[in-house]
Amino acid sequence: MRTTLALDDDVLAAARSLAARQHKSVGEVISALARQSLRREAPISATRNGVPLLQVGAGAKPVTLELVNQLRDES
């Protein structure tokens, strides 16, 4: 599919350079980069009481007062 995009000069130069290194067309490179970007999940920015919350990995355990005391006593 053909379309017209307005790209900044530095973005076009980077895409041309990448295309030359990969022996692909600029269109193929830009399409691949767009697909890659669209597949990523947007980070969820949550706050509580004005403080940003960090995302927790799968299987992470909560930090309890007991854990804090145990770690404090170990040092």
PDB file with SEQRES, HELIX, SHEET and CRYST1 records, atoms N, CA, C and O in Angstrom:
SEQRES   1 A   75  MET ARG THR THR LEU ALA LEU ASP ASP ASP VAL LEU ALA          
SEQRES   2 A   75  ALA ALA ARG SER LEU ALA ALA ARG GLN HIS LYS SER VAL          
SEQRES   3 A   75  GLY GLU VAL ILE SER ALA LEU ALA ARG GLN SER LEU ARG          
SEQRES   4 A   75  ARG GLU ALA PRO ILE SER ALA THR ARG ASN GLY VAL PRO          
SEQRES   5 A   75  LEU LEU GLN VAL GLY ALA GLY ALA LYS PRO VAL THR LEU          
SEQRES   6 A   75  GLU LEU VAL ASN GLN LEU ARG ASP GLU SER                      
HELIX    1 AA1 ASP A    9  GLN A   22  1                                  14    
HELIX    2 AA2 VAL A   26  ARG A   39  1                                  14    
HELIX    3 AA3 LEU A   65  GLU A   74  1                                  10    
SHEET    1 AA1 2 THR A  47  ARG A  48  0                                        
SHEET    2 AA1 2 VAL A  51  PRO A  52 -1                                        
CRYST1    1.000    1.000    1.000  90.00  90.00  90.00 P 1           1          
ATOM      1  N   MET A   1       0.847  -1.175   0.000  1.00  0.00           N  
ATOM      2  CA  MET A   1       0.000   0.000   0.000  1.00  0.00           C  
ATOM      3  C   MET A   1       0.891   1.235   0.000  1.00  0.00           C  
ATOM      4  O   MET A   1       1.897   1.289   0.708  1.00  0.00           O  
ATOM      5  N   ARG A   2       0.524   2.192  -0.773  1.00  0.00           N  
ATOM      6  CA  ARG A   2       1.301   3.424  -0.850  1.00  0.00           C  
ATOM      7  C   ARG A   2       0.618   4.506  -0.027  1.00  0.00           C  
ATOM      8  O   ARG A   2      -0.608   4.622  -0.012  1.00  0.00           O  
ATOM      9  N   THR A   3       1.440   5.294   0.655  1.00  0.00           N  
ATOM     10  CA  THR A   3       0.926   6.431   1.409  1.00  0.00           C  
ATOM     11  C   THR A   3       2.041   7.458   1.517  1.00  0.00           C  
ATOM     12  O   THR A   3       3.200   7.152   1.236  1.00  0.00           O  
ATOM     13  N   THR A   4       1.704   8.642   1.911  1.00  0.00           N  
ATOM     14  CA  THR A   4       2.695   9.700   2.080  1.00  0.00           C  
ATOM     15  C   THR A   4       2.814  10.018   3.558  1.00  0.00           C  
ATOM     16  O   THR A   4       1.815  10.235   4.243  1.00  0.00           O  
ATOM     17  N   LEU A   5       4.047  10.043   4.038  1.00  0.00           N  
ATOM     18  CA  LEU A   5       4.320  10.378   5.433  1.00  0.00           C  
ATOM     19  C   LEU A   5       5.223  11.596   5.490  1.00  0.00           C  
ATOM     20  O   LEU A   5       6.079  11.778   4.625  1.00  0.00           O  
ATOM     21  N   ALA A   6       5.042  12.414   6.484  1.00  0.00           N  
ATOM     22  CA  ALA A   6       5.946  13.533   6.738  1.00  0.00           C  
ATOM     23  C   ALA A   6       6.902  13.091   7.844  1.00  0.00           C  
ATOM     24  O   ALA A   6       6.517  13.001   9.010  1.00  0.00           O  
ATOM     25  N   LEU A   7       8.147  12.819   7.469  1.00  0.00           N  
ATOM     26  CA  LEU A   7       9.154  12.361   8.428  1.00  0.00           C  
ATOM     27  C   LEU A   7      10.193  13.449   8.639  1.00  0.00           C  
ATOM     28  O   LEU A   7      10.555  14.161   7.702  1.00  0.00           O  
ATOM     29  N   ASP A   8      10.664  13.573   9.852  1.00  0.00           N  
ATOM     30  CA  ASP A   8      11.773  14.482  10.116  1.00  0.00           C  
ATOM     31  C   ASP A   8      13.011  13.977   9.380  1.00  0.00           C  
ATOM     32  O   ASP A   8      13.167  12.777   9.154  1.00  0.00           O  
ATOM     33  N   ASP A   9      13.885  14.908   9.013  1.00  0.00           N  
ATOM     34  CA  ASP A   9      15.079  14.552   8.240  1.00  0.00           C  
ATOM     35  C   ASP A   9      15.940  13.512   8.945  1.00  0.00           C  
ATOM     36  O   ASP A   9      16.449  12.588   8.310  1.00  0.00           O  
ATOM     37  N   ASP A  10      16.101  13.663  10.261  1.00  0.00           N  
ATOM     38  CA  ASP A  10      16.954  12.719  10.993  1.00  0.00           C  
ATOM     39  C   ASP A  10      16.336  11.320  11.038  1.00  0.00           C  
ATOM     40  O   ASP A  10      17.058  10.323  11.023  1.00  0.00           O  
ATOM     41  N   VAL A  11      15.008  11.243  11.094  1.00  0.00           N  
ATOM     42  CA  VAL A  11      14.328   9.946  11.111  1.00  0.00           C  
ATOM     43  C   VAL A  11      14.494   9.256   9.762  1.00  0.00           C  
ATOM     44  O   VAL A  11      14.772   8.058   9.704  1.00  0.00           O  
ATOM     45  N   LEU A  12      14.326  10.004   8.689  1.00  0.00           N  
ATOM     46  CA  LEU A  12      14.496   9.441   7.351  1.00  0.00           C  
ATOM     47  C   LEU A  12      15.937   8.988   7.136  1.00  0.00           C  
ATOM     48  O   LEU A  12      16.174   7.927   6.558  1.00  0.00           O  
ATOM     49  N   ALA A  13      16.890   9.778   7.592  1.00  0.00           N  
ATOM     50  CA  ALA A  13      18.299   9.398   7.448  1.00  0.00           C  
ATOM     51  C   ALA A  13      18.594   8.115   8.213  1.00  0.00           C  
ATOM     52  O   ALA A  13      19.310   7.247   7.713  1.00  0.00           O  
ATOM     53  N   ALA A  14      18.049   7.987   9.423  1.00  0.00           N  
ATOM     54  CA  ALA A  14      18.263   6.775  10.220  1.00  0.00           C  
ATOM     55  C   ALA A  14      17.607   5.573   9.547  1.00  0.00           C  
ATOM     56  O   ALA A  14      18.181   4.483   9.535  1.00  0.00           O  
ATOM     57  N   ALA A  15      16.424   5.757   8.993  1.00  0.00           N  
ATOM     58  CA  ALA A  15      15.729   4.663   8.307  1.00  0.00           C  
ATOM     59  C   ALA A  15      16.493   4.248   7.055  1.00  0.00           C  
ATOM     60  O   ALA A  15      16.598   3.057   6.764  1.00  0.00           O  
ATOM     61  N   ARG A  16      17.026   5.209   6.317  1.00  0.00           N  
ATOM     62  CA  ARG A  16      17.826   4.886   5.120  1.00  0.00           C  
ATOM     63  C   ARG A  16      19.082   4.118   5.499  1.00  0.00           C  
ATOM     64  O   ARG A  16      19.453   3.149   4.836  1.00  0.00           O  
ATOM     65  N   SER A  17      19.729   4.556   6.563  1.00  0.00           N  
ATOM     66  CA  SER A  17      20.943   3.878   7.017  1.00  0.00           C  
ATOM     67  C   SER A  17      20.644   2.442   7.436  1.00  0.00           C  
ATOM     68  O   SER A  17      21.372   1.517   7.075  1.00  0.00           O  
ATOM     69  N   LEU A  18      19.579   2.266   8.192  1.00  0.00           N  
ATOM     70  CA  LEU A  18      19.179   0.931   8.635  1.00  0.00           C  
ATOM     71  C   LEU A  18      18.802   0.055   7.442  1.00  0.00           C  
ATOM     72  O   LEU A  18      19.145  -1.126   7.401  1.00  0.00           O  
ATOM     73  N   ALA A  19      18.101   0.631   6.482  1.00  0.00           N  
ATOM     74  CA  ALA A  19      17.703  -0.112   5.286  1.00  0.00           C  
ATOM     75  C   ALA A  19      18.930  -0.573   4.502  1.00  0.00           C  
ATOM     76  O   ALA A  19      18.965  -1.701   4.011  1.00  0.00           O  
ATOM     77  N   ALA A  20      19.925   0.284   4.384  1.00  0.00           N  
ATOM     78  CA  ALA A  20      21.144  -0.086   3.659  1.00  0.00           C  
ATOM     79  C   ALA A  20      21.873  -1.222   4.363  1.00  0.00           C  
ATOM     80  O   ALA A  20      22.361  -2.148   3.714  1.00  0.00           O  
ATOM     81  N   ARG A  21      21.949  -1.153   5.691  1.00  0.00           N  
ATOM     82  CA  ARG A  21      22.636  -2.214   6.451  1.00  0.00           C  
ATOM     83  C   ARG A  21      21.903  -3.540   6.357  1.00  0.00           C  
ATOM     84  O   ARG A  21      22.529  -4.599   6.341  1.00  0.00           O  
ATOM     85  N   GLN A  22      20.576  -3.486   6.295  1.00  0.00           N  
ATOM     86  CA  GLN A  22      19.770  -4.712   6.262  1.00  0.00           C  
ATOM     87  C   GLN A  22      19.446  -5.165   4.839  1.00  0.00           C  
ATOM     88  O   GLN A  22      18.786  -6.187   4.648  1.00  0.00           O  
ATOM     89  N   HIS A  23      19.908  -4.407   3.839  1.00  0.00           N  
ATOM     90  CA  HIS A  23      19.621  -4.711   2.429  1.00  0.00           C  
ATOM     91  C   HIS A  23      18.115  -4.807   2.191  1.00  0.00           C  
ATOM     92  O   HIS A  23      17.624  -5.735   1.546  1.00  0.00           O  
ATOM     93  N   LYS A  24      17.401  -3.824   2.729  1.00  0.00           N  
ATOM     94  CA  LYS A  24      15.947  -3.742   2.574  1.00  0.00           C  
ATOM     95  C   LYS A  24      15.594  -2.352   2.069  1.00  0.00           C  
ATOM     96  O   LYS A  24      16.435  -1.453   2.043  1.00  0.00           O  
ATOM     97  N   SER A  25      14.342  -2.189   1.669  1.00  0.00           N  
ATOM     98  CA  SER A  25      13.884  -0.859   1.264  1.00  0.00           C  
ATOM     99  C   SER A  25      13.556  -0.035   2.509  1.00  0.00           C  
ATOM    100  O   SER A  25      13.332  -0.576   3.593  1.00  0.00           O  
ATOM    101  N   VAL A  26      13.533   1.279   2.327  1.00  0.00           N  
ATOM    102  CA  VAL A  26      13.182   2.162   3.442  1.00  0.00           C  
ATOM    103  C   VAL A  26      11.759   1.859   3.911  1.00  0.00           C  
ATOM    104  O   VAL A  26      11.487   1.869   5.111  1.00  0.00           O  
ATOM    105  N   GLY A  27      10.861   1.591   2.978  1.00  0.00           N  
ATOM    106  CA  GLY A  27       9.478   1.263   3.340  1.00  0.00           C  
ATOM    107  C   GLY A  27       9.379   0.016   4.194  1.00  0.00           C  
ATOM    108  O   GLY A  27       8.612  -0.030   5.156  1.00  0.00           O  
ATOM    109  N   GLU A  28      10.171  -1.013   3.836  1.00  0.00           N  
ATOM    110  CA  GLU A  28      10.164  -2.252   4.627  1.00  0.00           C  
ATOM    111  C   GLU A  28      10.663  -1.998   6.043  1.00  0.00           C  
ATOM    112  O   GLU A  28      10.109  -2.523   7.008  1.00  0.00           O  
ATOM    113  N   VAL A  29      11.708  -1.192   6.162  1.00  0.00           N  
ATOM    114  CA  VAL A  29      12.276  -0.893   7.482  1.00  0.00           C  
ATOM    115  C   VAL A  29      11.285  -0.105   8.325  1.00  0.00           C  
ATOM    116  O   VAL A  29      11.076  -0.421   9.496  1.00  0.00           O  
ATOM    117  N   ILE A  30      10.677   0.914   7.740  1.00  0.00           N  
ATOM    118  CA  ILE A  30       9.718   1.726   8.498  1.00  0.00           C  
ATOM    119  C   ILE A  30       8.498   0.893   8.881  1.00  0.00           C  
ATOM    120  O   ILE A  30       7.975   1.046   9.985  1.00  0.00           O  
ATOM    121  N   SER A  31       8.037   0.019   7.993  1.00  0.00           N  
ATOM    122  CA  SER A  31       6.904  -0.860   8.324  1.00  0.00           C  
ATOM    123  C   SER A  31       7.249  -1.785   9.483  1.00  0.00           C  
ATOM    124  O   SER A  31       6.444  -1.969  10.395  1.00  0.00           O  
ATOM    125  N   ALA A  32       8.451  -2.370   9.448  1.00  0.00           N  
ATOM    126  CA  ALA A  32       8.868  -3.273  10.525  1.00  0.00           C  
ATOM    127  C   ALA A  32       8.971  -2.533  11.854  1.00  0.00           C  
ATOM    128  O   ALA A  32       8.549  -3.046  12.890  1.00  0.00           O  
ATOM    129  N   LEU A  33       9.533  -1.327  11.823  1.00  0.00           N  
ATOM    130  CA  LEU A  33       9.652  -0.543  13.058  1.00  0.00           C  
ATOM    131  C   LEU A  33       8.279  -0.149  13.595  1.00  0.00           C  
ATOM    132  O   LEU A  33       8.060  -0.163  14.807  1.00  0.00           O  
ATOM    133  N   ALA A  34       7.358   0.200  12.708  1.00  0.00           N  
ATOM    134  CA  ALA A  34       6.003   0.556  13.142  1.00  0.00           C  
ATOM    135  C   ALA A  34       5.305  -0.646  13.756  1.00  0.00           C  
ATOM    136  O   ALA A  34       4.661  -0.525  14.798  1.00  0.00           O  
ATOM    137  N   ARG A  35       5.430  -1.820  13.109  1.00  0.00           N  
ATOM    138  CA  ARG A  35       4.817  -3.042  13.670  1.00  0.00           C  
ATOM    139  C   ARG A  35       5.374  -3.344  15.053  1.00  0.00           C  
ATOM    140  O   ARG A  35       4.629  -3.642  15.987  1.00  0.00           O  
ATOM    141  N   GLN A  36       6.693  -3.261  15.169  1.00  0.00           N  
ATOM    142  CA  GLN A  36       7.351  -3.547  16.448  1.00  0.00           C  
ATOM    143  C   GLN A  36       6.847  -2.597  17.531  1.00  0.00           C  
ATOM    144  O   GLN A  36       6.575  -3.021  18.654  1.00  0.00           O  
ATOM    145  N   SER A  37       6.726  -1.346  17.205  1.00  0.00           N  
ATOM    146  CA  SER A  37       6.264  -0.357  18.180  1.00  0.00           C  
ATOM    147  C   SER A  37       4.803  -0.574  18.549  1.00  0.00           C  
ATOM    148  O   SER A  37       4.426  -0.409  19.709  1.00  0.00           O  
ATOM    149  N   LEU A  38       3.981  -0.940  17.580  1.00  0.00           N  
ATOM    150  CA  LEU A  38       2.553  -1.136  17.845  1.00  0.00           C  
ATOM    151  C   LEU A  38       2.276  -2.392  18.651  1.00  0.00           C  
ATOM    152  O   LEU A  38       1.253  -2.476  19.331  1.00  0.00           O  
ATOM    153  N   ARG A  39       3.173  -3.374  18.586  1.00  0.00           N  
ATOM    154  CA  ARG A  39       2.981  -4.615  19.353  1.00  0.00           C  
ATOM    155  C   ARG A  39       3.285  -4.429  20.832  1.00  0.00           C  
ATOM    156  O   ARG A  39       2.747  -5.149  21.673  1.00  0.00           O  
ATOM    157  N   ARG A  40       4.127  -3.484  21.146  1.00  0.00           N  
ATOM    158  CA  ARG A  40       4.487  -3.256  22.553  1.00  0.00           C  
ATOM    159  C   ARG A  40       3.295  -2.714  23.315  1.00  0.00           C  
ATOM    160  O   ARG A  40       2.506  -1.921  22.800  1.00  0.00           O  
ATOM    161  N   GLU A  41       3.186  -3.158  24.540  1.00  0.00           N  
ATOM    162  CA  GLU A  41       2.133  -2.623  25.400  1.00  0.00           C  
ATOM    163  C   GLU A  41       2.581  -1.280  25.946  1.00  0.00           C  
ATOM    164  O   GLU A  41       3.729  -1.110  26.357  1.00  0.00           O  
ATOM    165  N   ALA A  42       1.682  -0.354  25.943  1.00  0.00           N  
ATOM    166  CA  ALA A  42       1.990   0.953  26.509  1.00  0.00           C  
ATOM    167  C   ALA A  42       2.118   0.815  28.021  1.00  0.00           C  
ATOM    168  O   ALA A  42       1.276   0.187  28.661  1.00  0.00           O  
ATOM    169  N   PRO A  43       3.163   1.397  28.590  1.00  0.00           N  
ATOM    170  CA  PRO A  43       3.306   1.299  30.039  1.00  0.00           C  
ATOM    171  C   PRO A  43       2.165   2.030  30.748  1.00  0.00           C  
ATOM    172  O   PRO A  43       1.771   3.131  30.363  1.00  0.00           O  
ATOM    173  N   ILE A  44       1.661   1.400  31.768  1.00  0.00           N  
ATOM    174  CA  ILE A  44       0.586   1.996  32.553  1.00  0.00           C  
ATOM    175  C   ILE A  44       1.231   2.842  33.643  1.00  0.00           C  
ATOM    176  O   ILE A  44       1.983   2.341  34.479  1.00  0.00           O  
ATOM    177  N   SER A  45       0.927   4.109  33.618  1.00  0.00           N  
ATOM    178  CA  SER A  45       1.500   5.015  34.600  1.00  0.00           C  
ATOM    179  C   SER A  45       0.463   5.256  35.688  1.00  0.00           C  
ATOM    180  O   SER A  45      -0.461   6.052  35.517  1.00  0.00           O  
ATOM    181  N   ALA A  46       0.625   4.563  36.800  1.00  0.00           N  
ATOM    182  CA  ALA A  46      -0.320   4.700  37.905  1.00  0.00           C  
ATOM    183  C   ALA A  46       0.346   5.454  39.050  1.00  0.00           C  
ATOM    184  O   ALA A  46       1.550   5.334  39.277  1.00  0.00           O  
ATOM    185  N   THR A  47      -0.440   6.214  39.748  1.00  0.00           N  
ATOM    186  CA  THR A  47       0.062   6.928  40.920  1.00  0.00           C  
ATOM    187  C   THR A  47      -0.894   6.705  42.078  1.00  0.00           C  
ATOM    188  O   THR A  47      -2.086   6.457  41.895  1.00  0.00           O  
ATOM    189  N   ARG A  48      -0.340   6.801  43.259  1.00  0.00           N  
ATOM    190  CA  ARG A  48      -1.149   6.741  44.472  1.00  0.00           C  
ATOM    191  C   ARG A  48      -0.644   7.846  45.379  1.00  0.00           C  
ATOM    192  O   ARG A  48       0.538   7.893  45.720  1.00  0.00           O  
ATOM    193  N   ASN A  49      -1.539   8.727  45.763  1.00  0.00           N  
ATOM    194  CA  ASN A  49      -1.190   9.878  46.597  1.00  0.00           C  
ATOM    195  C   ASN A  49      -0.073  10.702  45.965  1.00  0.00           C  
ATOM    196  O   ASN A  49       0.779  11.250  46.663  1.00  0.00           O  
ATOM    197  N   GLY A  50      -0.087  10.783  44.626  1.00  0.00           N  
ATOM    198  CA  GLY A  50       0.902  11.579  43.914  1.00  0.00           C  
ATOM    199  C   GLY A  50       2.243  10.901  43.711  1.00  0.00           C  
ATOM    200  O   GLY A  50       3.150  11.499  43.131  1.00  0.00           O  
ATOM    201  N   VAL A  51       2.393   9.662  44.175  1.00  0.00           N  
ATOM    202  CA  VAL A  51       3.653   8.930  44.047  1.00  0.00           C  
ATOM    203  C   VAL A  51       3.498   7.893  42.940  1.00  0.00           C  
ATOM    204  O   VAL A  51       2.554   7.104  42.967  1.00  0.00           O  
ATOM    205  N   PRO A  52       4.422   7.880  41.955  1.00  0.00           N  
ATOM    206  CA  PRO A  52       4.302   6.876  40.897  1.00  0.00           C  
ATOM    207  C   PRO A  52       4.487   5.470  41.441  1.00  0.00           C  
ATOM    208  O   PRO A  52       5.369   5.222  42.264  1.00  0.00           O  
ATOM    209  N   LEU A  53       3.647   4.547  40.973  1.00  0.00           N  
ATOM    210  CA  LEU A  53       3.740   3.154  41.390  1.00  0.00           C  
ATOM    211  C   LEU A  53       4.586   2.383  40.390  1.00  0.00           C  
ATOM    212  O   LEU A  53       4.519   2.641  39.188  1.00  0.00           O  
ATOM    213  N   LEU A  54       5.371   1.451  40.872  1.00  0.00           N  
ATOM    214  CA  LEU A  54       6.204   0.615  40.020  1.00  0.00           C  
ATOM    215  C   LEU A  54       5.439  -0.643  39.648  1.00  0.00           C  
ATOM    216  O   LEU A  54       4.666  -1.169  40.449  1.00  0.00           O  
ATOM    217  N   GLN A  55       5.657  -1.123  38.429  1.00  0.00           N  
ATOM    218  CA  GLN A  55       5.022  -2.369  38.026  1.00  0.00           C  
ATOM    219  C   GLN A  55       5.750  -3.532  38.682  1.00  0.00           C  
ATOM    220  O   GLN A  55       6.970  -3.505  38.845  1.00  0.00           O  
ATOM    221  N   VAL A  56       4.996  -4.542  39.052  1.00  0.00           N  
ATOM    222  CA  VAL A  56       5.538  -5.701  39.754  1.00  0.00           C  
ATOM    223  C   VAL A  56       5.555  -6.879  38.797  1.00  0.00           C  
ATOM    224  O   VAL A  56       4.601  -7.104  38.053  1.00  0.00           O  
ATOM    225  N   GLY A  57       6.648  -7.628  38.824  1.00  0.00           N  
ATOM    226  CA  GLY A  57       6.762  -8.804  37.972  1.00  0.00           C  
ATOM    227  C   GLY A  57       5.876  -9.933  38.461  1.00  0.00           C  
ATOM    228  O   GLY A  57       5.436  -9.951  39.610  1.00  0.00           O  
ATOM    229  N   ALA A  58       5.624 -10.875  37.565  1.00  0.00           N  
ATOM    230  CA  ALA A  58       4.802 -12.033  37.909  1.00  0.00           C  
ATOM    231  C   ALA A  58       5.476 -12.834  39.017  1.00  0.00           C  
ATOM    232  O   ALA A  58       6.683 -13.071  38.964  1.00  0.00           O  
ATOM    233  N   GLY A  59       4.724 -13.243  39.996  1.00  0.00           N  
ATOM    234  CA  GLY A  59       5.253 -14.051  41.091  1.00  0.00           C  
ATOM    235  C   GLY A  59       5.951 -13.248  42.172  1.00  0.00           C  
ATOM    236  O   GLY A  59       6.522 -13.829  43.096  1.00  0.00           O  
ATOM    237  N   ALA A  60       5.921 -11.937  42.080  1.00  0.00           N  
ATOM    238  CA  ALA A  60       6.567 -11.105  43.099  1.00  0.00           C  
ATOM    239  C   ALA A  60       5.782 -11.185  44.402  1.00  0.00           C  
ATOM    240  O   ALA A  60       4.552 -11.238  44.401  1.00  0.00           O  
ATOM    241  N   LYS A  61       6.506 -11.192  45.498  1.00  0.00           N  
ATOM    242  CA  LYS A  61       5.864 -11.257  46.810  1.00  0.00           C  
ATOM    243  C   LYS A  61       5.781  -9.852  47.396  1.00  0.00           C  
ATOM    244  O   LYS A  61       6.660  -9.026  47.151  1.00  0.00           O  
ATOM    245  N   PRO A  62       4.736  -9.576  48.165  1.00  0.00           N  
ATOM    246  CA  PRO A  62       4.617  -8.248  48.766  1.00  0.00           C  
ATOM    247  C   PRO A  62       5.666  -8.042  49.855  1.00  0.00           C  
ATOM    248  O   PRO A  62       6.108  -8.990  50.506  1.00  0.00           O  
ATOM    249  N   VAL A  63       6.047  -6.797  50.033  1.00  0.00           N  
ATOM    250  CA  VAL A  63       6.976  -6.450  51.108  1.00  0.00           C  
ATOM    251  C   VAL A  63       6.152  -6.258  52.370  1.00  0.00           C  
ATOM    252  O   VAL A  63       5.293  -5.380  52.439  1.00  0.00           O  
ATOM    253  N   THR A  64       6.421  -7.082  53.357  1.00  0.00           N  
ATOM    254  CA  THR A  64       5.683  -7.017  54.619  1.00  0.00           C  
ATOM    255  C   THR A  64       6.578  -6.421  55.695  1.00  0.00           C  
ATOM    256  O   THR A  64       7.794  -6.322  55.527  1.00  0.00           O  
ATOM    257  N   LEU A  65       5.965  -6.030  56.796  1.00  0.00           N  
ATOM    258  CA  LEU A  65       6.728  -5.512  57.927  1.00  0.00           C  
ATOM    259  C   LEU A  65       7.695  -6.573  58.445  1.00  0.00           C  
ATOM    260  O   LEU A  65       8.814  -6.258  58.848  1.00  0.00           O  
ATOM    261  N   GLU A  66       7.261  -7.822  58.431  1.00  0.00           N  
ATOM    262  CA  GLU A  66       8.131  -8.907  58.889  1.00  0.00           C  
ATOM    263  C   GLU A  66       9.369  -9.023  58.008  1.00  0.00           C  
ATOM    264  O   GLU A  66      10.476  -9.211  58.514  1.00  0.00           O  
ATOM    265  N   LEU A  67       9.191  -8.912  56.697  1.00  0.00           N  
ATOM    266  CA  LEU A  67      10.328  -8.990  55.778  1.00  0.00           C  
ATOM    267  C   LEU A  67      11.278  -7.819  55.997  1.00  0.00           C  
ATOM    268  O   LEU A  67      12.496  -7.999  56.003  1.00  0.00           O  
ATOM    269  N   VAL A  68      10.733  -6.637  56.174  1.00  0.00           N  
ATOM    270  CA  VAL A  68      11.569  -5.462  56.429  1.00  0.00           C  
ATOM    271  C   VAL A  68      12.372  -5.662  57.709  1.00  0.00           C  
ATOM    272  O   VAL A  68      13.573  -5.393  57.733  1.00  0.00           O  
ATOM    273  N   ASN A  69      11.719  -6.131  58.775  1.00  0.00           N  
ATOM    274  CA  ASN A  69      12.426  -6.369  60.042  1.00  0.00           C  
ATOM    275  C   ASN A  69      13.497  -7.440  59.886  1.00  0.00           C  
ATOM    276  O   ASN A  69      14.592  -7.303  60.431  1.00  0.00           O  
ATOM    277  N   GLN A  70      13.193  -8.502  59.150  1.00  0.00           N  
ATOM    278  CA  GLN A  70      14.167  -9.571  58.929  1.00  0.00           C  
ATOM    279  C   GLN A  70      15.391  -9.040  58.186  1.00  0.00           C  
ATOM    280  O   GLN A  70      16.525  -9.329  58.569  1.00  0.00           O  
ATOM    281  N   LEU A  71      15.170  -8.277  57.143  1.00  0.00           N  
ATOM    282  CA  LEU A  71      16.287  -7.728  56.373  1.00  0.00           C  
ATOM    283  C   LEU A  71      17.086  -6.726  57.198  1.00  0.00           C  
ATOM    284  O   LEU A  71      18.311  -6.667  57.091  1.00  0.00           O  
ATOM    285  N   ARG A  72      16.400  -5.942  58.016  1.00  0.00           N  
ATOM    286  CA  ARG A  72      17.085  -4.981  58.876  1.00  0.00           C  
ATOM    287  C   ARG A  72      17.968  -5.702  59.884  1.00  0.00           C  
ATOM    288  O   ARG A  72      19.095  -5.279  60.140  1.00  0.00           O  
ATOM    289  N   ASP A  73      17.457  -6.795  60.462  1.00  0.00           N  
ATOM    290  CA  ASP A  73      18.206  -7.534  61.476  1.00  0.00           C  
ATOM    291  C   ASP A  73      19.410  -8.258  60.885  1.00  0.00           C  
ATOM    292  O   ASP A  73      20.385  -8.506  61.594  1.00  0.00           O  
ATOM    293  N   GLU A  74      19.359  -8.602  59.591  1.00  0.00           N  
ATOM    294  CA  GLU A  74      20.467  -9.302  58.949  1.00  0.00           C  
ATOM    295  C   GLU A  74      21.659  -8.393  58.707  1.00  0.00           C  
ATOM    296  O   GLU A  74      22.784  -8.879  58.592  1.00  0.00           O  
ATOM    297  N   SER A  75      21.448  -7.112  58.629  1.00  0.00           N  
ATOM    298  CA  SER A  75      22.567  -6.219  58.297  1.00  0.00           C  
ATOM    299  C   SER A  75      23.304  -5.720  59.505  1.00  0.00           C  
ATOM    300  O   SER A  75      24.265  -4.962  59.372  1.00  0.00           O  
TER     301      SER A  75                                                      
END                                                                             
